């Protein structure tokens, strides 16, 4: 049952016009968060806005392509003019390889479009939002990531490469953000039923999908600060026992776990 626990916060959700982005936006609005909705299609954003407004939330929708830095800057300015500074950024907008083919058979233009959306998009949003968070010494960023980030897949090379790079980007900025009390998390929802996954041959005939409402609840908890102790780390909603993960946050940081690392082959490895 909604509690209004996020009242007073301002969120910005990319890819908010459909799928998991829409559900996340509605879930945050139900908890009282004011929301900026960003996407490429005005009509779908309007539907999300209508659903969010049912909860009495202040909402503004802005069309922009996340790969275009100027458009992103203007979108962030529009949201902040209407609602105030962004406290919680959800980088959800994403694309996947349109075909399951090896690298030497891909359409090069489409390959880079996937990488740009999944990596340059979050960079553009963070580059526009983080200066304000750092100045105010508060804020949270949640990047929608994937198990593909740490598991090679020869048929989805653009998606897997971009998600791995996004996780590495979060790791690279985590220490400097921590000094300013800003949190970044990478969260995988697992295999959930969306328009994107429906078009992936690997999921053809899939019967048991992950829970989108559960992912929404995790996002709400992230906005509340439940996972702040896992700053800079990777969370897999489809597999993790989140209570255990939160309890083990100190040990995870001490072990330098839940990050991308090159494993040494043994004690004699110069990289050990």
Backbone as a ProteinNet text record, in pm:
[ID]
protein_1_A
[PRIMARY]
XXXXXXXXXXXXXXXXXXXXXXXXXXXXXXXXXXXXXXXXXXXXXXXXXXXXXXXXXXXXXXXXXXXXXXXXXXXXXXXXXXXXXXXXXXXXXXXXXXXXXXXXXXXXXXXXXXXXXXXXXXXXXXXXXXXXXXXXXXXXXXXXXXXXXXXXXXXXXXXXXXXXXXXXXXXXXXXXXXXXXXXXXXXXXXXXXXXXXXXXXXXXXXXXXXXXXXXXXXXXXXXXXXXXXXXXXXXXXXXXXXXXXXXXXXXXXXXXXXXXXXXXXXXXXXXX
[TERTIARY]
84.3	0	87.5	62.7	145.5	145.6	262.6	278.5	316.2	341.9	388	530.1	607.1	741.5	840	806.4	898.2	850.3	751.3	703.8	817.7	827.5	934.8	1053.6	1062.1	1169.8	1125.6	1224.5	1202	1279.4	1211.3	1275.6	1273	1364.7	1369.4	1389.2	1295.4	1298.6	1310.1	1413	1426.8	1359.3	1320.4	1247.2	1116	1052.7	934.5	804.5	810.8	688.9	625.6	696.7	639.8	720.7	673.8	747	780.9	898.4	939.2	960.1	998.8	1013.6	882.6	774.9	642.8	602.9	622.8	583.1	662.9	791.2	873	822.1	794.2	746	616	522.8	394.6	415.8	505.7	533.6	594.5	682.8	742.5	637.5	552.7	447.1	351.5	323.4	232.6	286.2	418.8	481.1	505.1	448.8	453.5	567.5	650.1	762	712.9	760.6	737.2	827.8	777	848.8	864.8	986.5	1012.5	1017.7	941.9	936	1005.4	1102.5	1178.2	1167.7	1139.1	1131.3	1129.8	1123.7	1130	993.6	886	752.9	655	600.1	511.8	387.1	324.3	198.2	214	319.9	338.3	373.9	450.3	481.6	355.5	265.5	140.6	58.2	59.7	-13.8	49.2	182.2	248.6	219	221.9	190.9	51.1	-43.7	-181.7	-190.1	-118.7	-120.8	-55.9	51.7	119.5	32.4	-32.4	-114.6	-231.6	-276.6	-385.2	-350.5	-221.1	-176.1	-154	-189.5	-174.1	-32.9	53.8	192.9	205.6	300.8	339.3	424.7	388.1	456.5	475.5	589.8	614.6	678.2	637.1	690.2	768.2	886.3	973.2	1023.4	1008.8	1061.6	1206.7	1289	1430.7	1491.7	1592.7	1673	1791.7	1805.7	1910.3	2051	2067	2200.7	2246.3	2157.8	2190.3	2214.3	2340.6	2373.8	2294.8	2280.3	2207.6	2062.5	1998.9	1858.7	1841.5	1937.1	1931.1	1947.1	2041.3	2059.6	1932.1	1869.3	1746.6	1633.4	1627.9	1524	1540.3	1662	1687.6	1652.6	1689.1	1654.5	1503.5	1431.6	1285	1223.9	1273.4	1222.5	1251.8	1372.4	1409.2	1340.2	1311.7	1232.8	1091.6	1036.1	897.8	884.5	983.9	966.9	1070.8	1186.7	1295.5	1409.9	1519.3	1637	1606.4	1671.8	1650.7	1724.9	1650.1	1707.1	1737	1661.7	1669.5	1660.6	1767.8	1774	1767.5	1673.6	1662.3	1696.3	1813.1	1855.3	1801.1	1681.8	1613.4	1615.2	1621.1	1613.9	1720.9	1680.9	1777.9	1730.6	1827.1	1800	1878	1837.6	1905.5	1932.5	2031.3	2064	1937.6	1909.1	1785.3	1786.8	1906.6	1916.7	2018.8	1999.5	2097.6	2198.3	2304.2	2406.8	2544.2	2649.5	2783.9	2829.3	2933.1	2979	3004.6	3061.7	3099.2	2979.3	2859.9	2740.3	2646.4	2682.4	2590.7	2585.8	2477.2	2468.3	2542.7	2651.6	2739.1	2666.3	2579.7	2505.7	2415.1	2341.7	2253.4	2331.8	2447.6	2531.2	2567.2	2612.3	2652	2532.1	2417.2	2297.1	2261.9	2277.6	2253.1	2352.5	2479.8	2581.8	2559.5	2526.8	2505.5	2387.1	2278.5	2161.8	2192.4	2257.7	2277.7	2394.3	2488.3	2604.4	2612.7	2604.1	2608.7	2485.9	2372.9	2251.5	2267.2	2302.1	2324.4	2434.2	2540.7	2644.9	2586.9	2509.9	2452.7	2363.7	2282.3	2194.5	2275.4	2372.7	2453.5	2535.2	2584.4	2663.6	2579	2449.7	2360.3	2306.3	2289.8	2226	2325.7	2439.4	2532.8	2589.9	2620.2	2673.9	2584.3	2453.5	2362.1	2359.3	2361.2	2362.7	2489.1	2601.5	2728.7	2727.5	2676.3	2670.8	2580.8	2470.1	2376.2	2416.6	2514.1	2564.3	2454.6	2375.6	2275.9	2224	2179.6	2120.9	2149.9	2069.1	2086.3	2065	2145.9	2134.6	2116.7	2014.7	1993	2001	2099.7	2117.2	2055.1	1962.1	1906.4	2011.5	2060.8	2166.4	2116.6	2206.1	2167.3	2275.1	2233.3	2330.5	2425.5	2387.6	2477.3	2603.1	2600.3	2715.9	2837.4	2816.2	2929.5	2931.7	2841.4	2834.5	2843.5	2950.2	2963.5	2853.7	2811.2	2710.3	2742.3	2779.2	2823.6	2715.6	2588	2479	2422.5	2459.2	2411.9	2532.3	2625.1	2752.4	2737.8	2648	2630.1	2568.1	2463.7	2395.9	2489.5	2555.7	2644	2760.7	2819.4	2931.3	2887.4	2773.3	2726.4	2691.4	2631.2	2594.9	2718.6	2817.4	2943	3012.7	3012.2	3074	2999.7	2867.3	2788.9	2822.9	2835.8	2873	3013	3103.6	3238.7	3237.7	3151.1	3139.3	3093.6	2993.2	2946.2	3057.4	3134.8	3246.8	3350.6	3375.5	3477.8	3440.3	3310.5	3270.2	3226.7	3218.7	3161.7	3239.9	3371.5	3450.2	3438.7	3446.5	3439	3299.1	3194.9	3059.9	3038.6	3096.8	3080.2	3128.8	3232.6	3284.3	3182.6	3082.7	2979.1	2841.9	2840.8	2717.2	2614.9	2663.8	2577.7	2597.6	2487.6	2489.3	2460.9	2535.4	2505.8	2494.9	2391.7	2368.1	2337.8	2382.2	2342	2254.7	2133.2	2035.1	1981.9	1987.9	1929.2	1793.8	1689.1	1557.7	1545.4	1643.7	1630.1	1545.3	1503.7	1422.7	1277.7	1235.1	1096.4	1030.5	900.8	827	802.7	873.8	856.7	855	827.9	832.3	970.5	1076.1	1211.7	1241.1	1212	1243	1154.5	1034.3	944	1001.1	1085.8	1144.5	1277.2	1322.7	1451.3	1429.5	1488	1466.9	1501.9	1600.2	1640.7	1528.4	1429.9	1319.1	1191	1201.4	1083.9	1029.3	900.5	839.5	859.9	917.1	940.9	808	802.3	678.5	687.6	800.9	815.6	905.9	841.7	914.8	937.1	1037.4	1057.6	944.2	936.1	825.5	859.1	784.5	802.3	758.3	645.9	610.6	720	788.9	898.6	1011.2	1042.8	1146.5	1105.9	978.9	928.7	947.9	914.1	930.4	1077.2	1167.6	1310.9	1355.1	1303.8	1337.8	1289.1	1169.4	1116.9	1206.3	1247.6	1337.4	1472.2	1521	1646.5	1632.8	1519	1495	1485.5	1439.6	1432.2	1569	1666.4	1799.7	1831.8	1744.5	1766.2	1897.7	1939.9	2058.2	2181.2	2178.4	2291.6	2423.1	2416.2	2537	2601.5	2528.2	2579.9	2622.8	2649.7	2692.7	2801.2	2779.6	2877.4	2873.7	2776.3	2772.3	2657.9	2658.6	2559.7	2462	2333.6	2227.3	2146.2	2121.8	2040.5	1908.8	1805.4	1675.8	1618.6	1643.8	1586.7	1648.4	1765.6	1835.9	1872.6	1893.9	1947.6	1844.6	1891.1	1817.9	1858.3	1771.8	1811.3	1834.5	1759.8	1783.7	1925.8	1964.8	2099.6	2204.8	2179.1	2274.6	2294.8	2186.9	2197.3	2274.4	2246.4	2315.9	2465.2	2500.6	2640.5	2711.4	2651.8	2707.6	2850.9	2881.3	3018.4	3115.9	3077.1	3163.3	3181.5	3076.1	3084.8	3184.5	3179.7	3276.2	3417.8	3431.9	3563.6	3626.2	3543.8	3592.6	3603.8	3564.3	3562.6	3479.6	3364.6	3278.6	3168.5	3095.4	2985.3	3032.2	3152.7	3208.9	3277.7	3307	3379.6	3528.7	3588.6	3730.8	3792.8	3920.7	3993.7	4042.7	4004.4	4043.9	4185.8	4276	4411.3	4408.6	4502.5	4504.4	4563.7	4629.8	4690.2	4776.1	4839.2	4919.7	5040.1	5086.2	5200.6	5161.3	5032.2	4987.4	5034.3	5105.1	5151.4	5038.8	4915.4	4803	4738.6	4787	4730.2	4751.3
-119.8	0	124.3	221.9	343.5	416.9	471.1	539.7	686.3	730.4	868.1	888.8	779.5	785.4	867.1	895.3	969.9	1113	1157	1294.9	1391.9	1494.1	1592	1564	1443.8	1410	1434.1	1460.7	1475.2	1365.4	1291.9	1186.6	1216.2	1153.8	1162.7	1021.2	975	839	847	784.1	780.2	654	659	547.4	525.8	636.7	629.2	607.9	601.3	593.6	456.9	352.9	219.2	122.5	-1.4	-109.1	-83.8	-129	-120.2	24.4	112.4	253.6	315.1	281.8	332.9	280.7	151.6	93.3	152.9	175.9	239.2	379.7	455.4	592.6	593.8	506.9	502.7	461.3	366.1	322.6	431.8	510.5	623.1	731.1	757.6	857.6	815.7	686.4	637.3	662.5	675	702.8	851.6	934.9	1078.6	1152.3	1083.6	1150.3	1233.2	1356.6	1436.3	1381.6	1375.7	1302.2	1377.9	1369.9	1406.1	1279.1	1275.3	1159.1	1194.1	1113.1	1141.9	1022.9	1052.3	949	1012.5	928.9	980.7	1005.2	948.1	954.1	1025.1	1134.1	1218.7	1144	1066.8	1000.7	900.8	820.9	722.3	789.6	897.2	971.3	1030.1	1079.6	1136.4	1032.9	909.4	803.6	776.7	771.1	752.9	869.3	991.2	1109.2	1097.9	1054.2	1040.9	940.2	828.4	725.6	775.5	850.5	905.7	1010.4	1092.8	1200.7	1147.9	1027.4	966.2	958.5	953.2	942.6	1079.7	1184.6	1318.6	1372.6	1303.8	1347.6	1463	1550.6	1651.6	1581.4	1598	1525.2	1616.4	1604	1673.6	1574.4	1576.9	1487.9	1569	1518.3	1587.2	1485.7	1517.3	1428.1	1464	1361.9	1380.3	1245.4	1246.2	1128.1	1130.2	1026.2	1026.8	1028.7	995.8	996.1	1134.7	1234.4	1369.5	1459.3	1498.3	1572.8	1702.4	1777.6	1903.6	1883.5	1782.8	1754.3	1710	1633.2	1588.1	1706.1	1794	1911.5	1993.9	2015.9	2094.4	2022.1	1891.2	1813.7	1822.7	1808.9	1817.1	1957.1	2059.9	2196.6	2215.4	2159.5	2172.3	2104.2	1986	1914	1992.8	2043.5	2113.6	2248.7	2312.7	2436.4	2408.7	2297.6	2265.6	2205.4	2124.8	2045.9	2073.6	2125	2142.8	2047.3	2054.8	1972	1822.9	1746.6	1602.2	1534.6	1456.4	1379.6	1235.5	1183.5	1041.3	1024.9	977.4	954.9	805.7	766.2	626.5	619.7	564.1	545.7	412.7	419.6	299.1	283.6	392.1	383.6	288.9	197.6	102	36.5	-21.4	-94.9	-224.9	-319.6	-447.9	-477.6	-561.3	-601.3	-652.9	-605.1	-646.6	-789.9	-849.6	-987.8	-1063.4	-1194.2	-1279.8	-1327.7	-1249.2	-1284.8	-1250.1	-1318.1	-1285.4	-1149.2	-1096.5	-961.3	-936.4	-1034.5	-1012.2	-1009.9	-1034.5	-1029	-914.9	-836.7	-732.9	-615.3	-540.2	-410.9	-312	-254.6	-171.8	-49.1	10.3	128	90.9	-19.3	-62.8	-101.2	-163	-202.3	-80.3	24.5	145.3	219.3	207.6	269.9	207.2	75.8	7.7	55.9	58.6	102.2	246.6	331.2	472.2	491	422.3	436	386.7	271.9	206.4	261.9	329.2	382.2	534.4	586.8	732.2	797.7	728.9	782.3	805.5	703.2	725.3	828.1	826.8	928.1	1068.1	1090.1	1223.3	1265.9	1174.1	1207.7	1236.9	1152.8	1175	1302.8	1330.1	1452.5	1576.4	1566.7	1680.7	1688.9	1574.7	1572.3	1573	1506.4	1490.9	1621.7	1723.1	1846.3	1904.5	1903.1	1954	1866	1734.7	1643.6	1664.2	1674.5	1694.4	1825.5	1930.3	2059.4	2054.6	1983.5	1973.8	1866.4	1783.2	1674.9	1573.9	1542	1436.3	1397.7	1274.7	1228	1081.3	1020.7	878.5	857.2	767.4	728.4	577.6	533.4	390.5	361.7	281.8	241.3	103.7	92.2	-39.1	-116.2	-222.8	-299.7	-441	-535.1	-668.5	-768.5	-895.1	-1001.7	-1013.7	-958.8	-957	-875	-790.1	-705.1	-787.8	-903.4	-984.1	-1123.7	-1148.4	-1279.9	-1260.7	-1307.8	-1286.4	-1356	-1292.9	-1351.4	-1312.5	-1410.4	-1384	-1339.6	-1351.1	-1311.1	-1173.3	-1118.9	-986.4	-901.6	-886.4	-823.1	-674.9	-605.7	-462.7	-444.3	-518.3	-506.6	-545.3	-661.1	-707.1	-611.9	-562	-468.3	-339.6	-287.1	-160.5	-174	-286	-304.1	-327.3	-398.1	-412.8	-279.5	-198.7	-66.7	24	13.3	93.3	55.5	-74.1	-117.6	-67.7	-70	-19.4	131.5	202.1	346.6	376.3	304.6	325	299.2	194.1	161.7	274	330.6	434.7	564.3	593.5	719.3	702.6	578.4	553.8	623.3	610.3	668.8	820.7	883.8	1029.6	1077.6	1002.4	1040.4	1020.9	915.6	888.5	1006	1073.2	1188.4	1301	1298.5	1402.6	1347.4	1226.2	1164.5	1138.5	1108.6	1072	923	851	705.5	666.8	569.2	511.1	360.2	302.3	158.1	108.1	-13.3	-80	-197.8	-201.5	-301.9	-372.6	-504.5	-584.4	-636.2	-613.6	-668.5	-816.2	-873	-1009.3	-1011.6	-1128.6	-1142.6	-1110.6	-990.3	-948.9	-926.8	-942.8	-936.4	-791.7	-746.2	-612.1	-622.4	-510.9	-510.4	-551.2	-509.3	-539.2	-688.1	-747.8	-889	-977.6	-931.5	-1010.4	-1031.3	-937.9	-949.2	-1022.5	-1074	-1143.8	-1293.7	-1353.2	-1495.7	-1584.8	-1545.1	-1629.4	-1646.9	-1556.9	-1566.5	-1620.5	-1667.1	-1722.9	-1840.9	-1837.9	-1944.7	-1936	-1825.6	-1806.9	-1808.6	-1887.8	-1900.6	-1828.3	-1835.8	-1781	-1657.2	-1542.4	-1416.6	-1363.2	-1276	-1206.8	-1108.5	-1062.1	-977	-828.8	-761.8	-617.6	-544.4	-580.9	-512.7	-522.9	-635.9	-649.6	-553.2	-540.4	-445.8	-303.4	-271.6	-139.6	-118.9	-219.4	-208.5	-189.2	-257.1	-240.5	-98.5	-45.5	91.9	191.7	171.5	258.1	249.7	129.4	112.5	179.8	173.9	242	391.9	447.6	590.6	627.1	533.9	556.5	548.3	487.9	474.6	338.4	240.3	108.2	45.2	73.7	7.4	98.3	207.5	300.3	233.6	134.8	64.9	-15.6	-38.7	-113.3	-19.4	104.2	207.6	155.9	178.3	139.1	-7.6	-80.7	-225.8	-268.4	-396.1	-456.2	-539.9	-519.6	-596.6	-666.8	-795.2	-871.7	-905.6	-829.4	-844.4	-983.4	-1041.7	-1172.3	-1286.3	-1265.2	-1375.4	-1346.6	-1222	-1189.2	-1198.5	-1241.4	-1223	-1084.8	-987	-848.7	-821.4	-886.9	-869.7	-913.1	-1027.7	-1078.6	-984.5	-935.4	-846.6	-718.6	-661.2	-540.8	-570.5	-685.3	-723.8	-743.4	-786.2	-815.5	-698.6	-579.9	-466.7	-436.1	-437.1	-407.9	-512.5	-639.8	-747.6	-739.7	-700.7	-687.8	-578.8	-466.7	-359.4	-402.9	-469.9	-514.8	-611.5	-698.7	-797.5	-740.1	-615.1	-552.2	-636.5	-682.8	-771.9	-693.9	-765.2	-709.8	-595.6	-610.8	-517.9	-601.3	-538.8	-608.9	-607.2	-723.2	-733.9	-843	-828.1	-932	-1034	-1159.1	-1262.2	-1308.8	-1307.4	-1360.7	-1511.1	-1564.4	-1708.9	-1784.3	-1714.3	-1777.6	-1678.2	-1721.4	-1629.9	-1571	-1638	-1588	-1488.7	-1467	-1371.9	-1231.4	-1161.5	-1025.4	-929.8	-962.9	-876.2	-906.6	-1006.8	-1040.4	-925.3
0	0	0	-88.6	-93.2	40.3	74.4	202.6	187.9	63.1	44.7	91.6	97.2	154.4	70.8	-53.9	-140.6	-165.8	-91	-104.1	-76.4	-159.7	-146.4	-235.1	-290	-382.1	-526.7	-611.1	-754.7	-826.6	-912.4	-989.2	-1137.9	-1210.6	-1356.8	-1409.7	-1490.5	-1545.4	-1696.2	-1752.1	-1897.4	-1951.5	-2079	-2136.7	-2064.5	-2023.9	-1937.9	-2014.2	-2145.4	-2224.3	-2231.8	-2191.4	-2203.2	-2118.2	-2111.6	-2048.2	-1903.1	-1866	-1726.7	-1683	-1776.2	-1741.7	-1698.4	-1770.2	-1732.4	-1594.9	-1570.7	-1443.1	-1327.3	-1348.6	-1244.9	-1215.2	-1320.2	-1301.2	-1221.4	-1255.8	-1184.9	-1039.8	-1016.9	-880.8	-795.1	-853.1	-779.7	-752.6	-852	-834.4	-723.3	-714.7	-611.8	-471.5	-460.8	-331.7	-309.1	-397	-375.9	-441.7	-519	-584.8	-702.7	-715.3	-835.3	-944.9	-1068.8	-1171.7	-1302.4	-1356.2	-1493.8	-1576.2	-1683.9	-1772.1	-1902.4	-1940.7	-2062.8	-2157.6	-2282.6	-2384.7	-2522.3	-2624.7	-2761.5	-2823.6	-2762.8	-2824.9	-2733.7	-2783.8	-2703.3	-2657.6	-2746.3	-2713.5	-2599.1	-2602.9	-2496.9	-2364.7	-2369.9	-2247.9	-2186.1	-2271.3	-2220.8	-2145.1	-2193	-2123.4	-1986.4	-1980.8	-1852	-1758.8	-1812.9	-1732.8	-1672.6	-1753.3	-1705.6	-1591.1	-1604.6	-1501.5	-1371.9	-1386.6	-1268.2	-1198.7	-1279.1	-1224	-1143.3	-1171.7	-1094	-945.2	-916.2	-777.6	-714.3	-786.7	-733.5	-742.9	-815.2	-826.3	-925	-899	-997.9	-1103.5	-1229.5	-1336.3	-1456.5	-1522	-1647.7	-1744.7	-1869.5	-1972.5	-2074.9	-2110.8	-2206.4	-2307.7	-2436.4	-2540.3	-2569.6	-2576.4	-2608.2	-2639.7	-2724.1	-2753.4	-2657.5	-2574.8	-2471.9	-2529.8	-2657.2	-2717	-2759.4	-2751.6	-2795.8	-2674.6	-2650.1	-2528.5	-2512.6	-2621.1	-2611.3	-2574.4	-2634.4	-2604.9	-2460.1	-2410.7	-2271.1	-2175.7	-2203.7	-2117.1	-2109.9	-2224.5	-2225.8	-2153.9	-2168.2	-2100	-1948.9	-1901.2	-1757.1	-1705.8	-1781.2	-1740.9	-1733.3	-1830.2	-1830.6	-1708.8	-1676	-1559.1	-1431.7	-1419.9	-1296.4	-1284.3	-1397	-1390.2	-1339.3	-1381.5	-1345.4	-1206.1	-1165.3	-1043.8	-935.6	-975.5	-880.4	-911.7	-835.5	-861.3	-853.1	-940	-945.1	-829.3	-752.2	-641.5	-680.3	-778.1	-810.5	-961.8	-1022.4	-1166.8	-1194.5	-1280.8	-1324.1	-1472.3	-1503.3	-1642.2	-1691.9	-1750.3	-1796.2	-1947.9	-2023.8	-2170.2	-2223.5	-2309.2	-2361.4	-2490.4	-2559.2	-2682.1	-2678.5	-2764.1	-2773.9	-2920.7	-2946.2	-3083	-3151.7	-3272.7	-3340	-3389.7	-3400.5	-3448.8	-3364.9	-3355.6	-3290.3	-3395	-3413.6	-3511.8	-3453	-3499.5	-3450.9	-3502.2	-3439.7	-3467.6	-3616.1	-3686	-3826.1	-3919.5	-3866.2	-3949.5	-3910.4	-3810.3	-3762.9	-3859.7	-3850.5	-3916.2	-3827.4	-3877.7	-3795.7	-3740	-3818.6	-3772.2	-3655.2	-3670.3	-3562.6	-3438.2	-3456.8	-3342.9	-3259	-3324	-3250.5	-3193.8	-3256.5	-3199	-3064.7	-3054	-2926.5	-2821.3	-2857.3	-2760.9	-2718.8	-2815.3	-2781.2	-2687.4	-2713.4	-2625.4	-2485	-2474.4	-2345.2	-2265.3	-2330.9	-2260	-2268	-2389.3	-2401.9	-2339.5	-2348.4	-2287.6	-2138.8	-2059.1	-1916.6	-1889.3	-1970.5	-1952	-1967	-2073	-2095.4	-1979.3	-1930.5	-1817.7	-1692.5	-1662.6	-1542.1	-1553.7	-1673.2	-1692.2	-1667.8	-1694.7	-1673.5	-1530.9	-1464.9	-1334	-1218.4	-1235.2	-1123.6	-1070.2	-1153.3	-1094.5	-985.4	-1007	-905.8	-782.1	-801.8	-686.9	-603.7	-671.9	-602.2	-524.3	-586.7	-519.4	-395.4	-405.1	-292	-191.9	-231.4	-146.6	-112.1	-212.2	-197.1	-335.6	-347	-472	-493.9	-579.2	-610.3	-759.5	-816.5	-957.2	-963	-1033.8	-1054.2	-1203.5	-1242.3	-1381.2	-1401	-1495.1	-1528.8	-1608.1	-1548.9	-1611.1	-1641.2	-1658.5	-1703.9	-1667	-1654.5	-1637.5	-1755	-1870	-1986	-1957.8	-1856.3	-1824.2	-1785.8	-1725.5	-1679.1	-1740.8	-1834.7	-1899.1	-2050.1	-2114.6	-2258.9	-2336.8	-2443.8	-2531.2	-2674.3	-2755.1	-2891.3	-2985.7	-2945.2	-3032.5	-2999.3	-2883.9	-2842.2	-2801.5	-2894.3	-2859.4	-2826.8	-2894.4	-2865.7	-2727.3	-2698	-2569.1	-2455.1	-2468.6	-2361.8	-2340.7	-2449.4	-2437.8	-2369.7	-2410.1	-2353.8	-2206.6	-2166.2	-2025.9	-1939	-1992.5	-1920.2	-1901.9	-2006.5	-1997.6	-1900.3	-1895.7	-1801.5	-1657.7	-1631.3	-1497	-1461.3	-1556.1	-1531.8	-1508	-1578.9	-1559.4	-1416.3	-1369.3	-1232.1	-1131.8	-1154.5	-1066.4	-1067	-1183	-1194.8	-1124.3	-1116	-1054.5	-908.7	-861.6	-728.8	-617.7	-618.1	-508.7	-505.7	-622.1	-624.6	-585.8	-620.6	-580.2	-430.7	-375.3	-232.9	-148	-195	-121.1	-112.6	-200.7	-202.6	-162.5	-105.3	-54.9	-165.1	-285.3	-397.8	-425.3	-441.9	-456.4	-601.1	-652.2	-782.8	-767	-828	-824.1	-964.8	-994.7	-1118.3	-1080.4	-1133.8	-1094.5	-1218.5	-1216.1	-1323.6	-1279.8	-1359.3	-1324.6	-1355.7	-1424.9	-1474.1	-1600	-1640.4	-1762.1	-1729.9	-1768	-1746.6	-1882.1	-1886.8	-2013.1	-2053.5	-2155.3	-2211	-2362.6	-2428.4	-2575.2	-2624.8	-2553.3	-2596.5	-2586	-2470	-2452.2	-2539.4	-2568.5	-2653.3	-2792.2	-2836.7	-2969	-2972.6	-2858.6	-2852.5	-2871.9	-2978	-3003.1	-2884.6	-2803.2	-2691.2	-2588.5	-2590.1	-2496	-2560.4	-2682.3	-2748.8	-2668	-2641.2	-2564.7	-2415.4	-2368.4	-2224.5	-2149.4	-2043	-1965.6	-1831.3	-1765.7	-1632.1	-1635.3	-1638.4	-1642.5	-1500.9	-1488.4	-1362.8	-1337.6	-1214.4	-1172.4	-1190	-1276.4	-1290.7	-1164.2	-1100.5	-975.3	-868.7	-864.8	-767.8	-802.4	-931.1	-972.1	-936.4	-951.7	-913.2	-763.3	-683.4	-538.3	-500.4	-570.5	-544.4	-579	-688.9	-728	-623.3	-573.2	-467	-344.1	-308.3	-193.2	-216.9	-341.6	-373.8	-353.9	-394.7	-376.3	-228.5	-147.3	-2.6	64.6	-5	51.7	108.5	86.1	144.8	100.1	-23.5	-78.4	-83.4	-10.1	-13.8	25.8	113.4	155.8	44.6	-64	-179.6	-291.7	-256.4	-350.9	-445.7	-576	-676.1	-713.4	-663.4	-683.3	-775.7	-809.5	-899.3	-818.5	-843.4	-778.1	-886	-868.4	-963.3	-896	-930.2	-864.4	-885.7	-1001.1	-1031.9	-954	-894.3	-828.4	-683.1	-649.9	-517.7	-406.7	-290.2	-166	-115.5	-133	-107.6	39.9	127.4	270.6	304.9	252	277.3	218.2	98.8	33.5	115.3	164.8	247	375.2	436.2	559.4	536	414.9	382.9	314.6	315.8	241.5	281.8	410.4	455.7	403.2	411.2	362.8	212	141	-4.5	-43.1	27.9	0.6	37.2	149.9	195	94.4	37.9	-58.8	-199.3	-216.6	-348.1	-445.7	-395.6	-472.9	-543.2	-630.3	-709.2	-799.6	-851.4	-948.5	-1056.9	-1169.1	-1275.1	-1243.2	-1237.5	-1208.6	-1296.2	-1330.1	-1401.4	-1299.2	-1314.6	-1219.4	-1249.7	-1150.7	-1173.6	-1191.4	-1264.9	-1287.7	-1169.5	-1079.7	-963.3	-888.5	-779.8	-698.1	-771.1	-878.8	-954.2	-1063.3	-1081.9	-1183.8	-1146.4	-1234.1	-1203.1	-1168.3	-1209.7	-1180.6	-1045.6	-974.6	-845.3	-746.4
[MASK]
++++++++++++++++++++++++++++++++++++++++++++++++++++++++++++++++++++++++++++++++++++++++++++++++++++++++++++++++++++++++++++++++++++++++++++++++++++++++++++++++++++++++++++++++++++++++++++++++++++++++++++++++++++++++++++++++++++++++++++++++++++++++++++++++++++++++++++++++

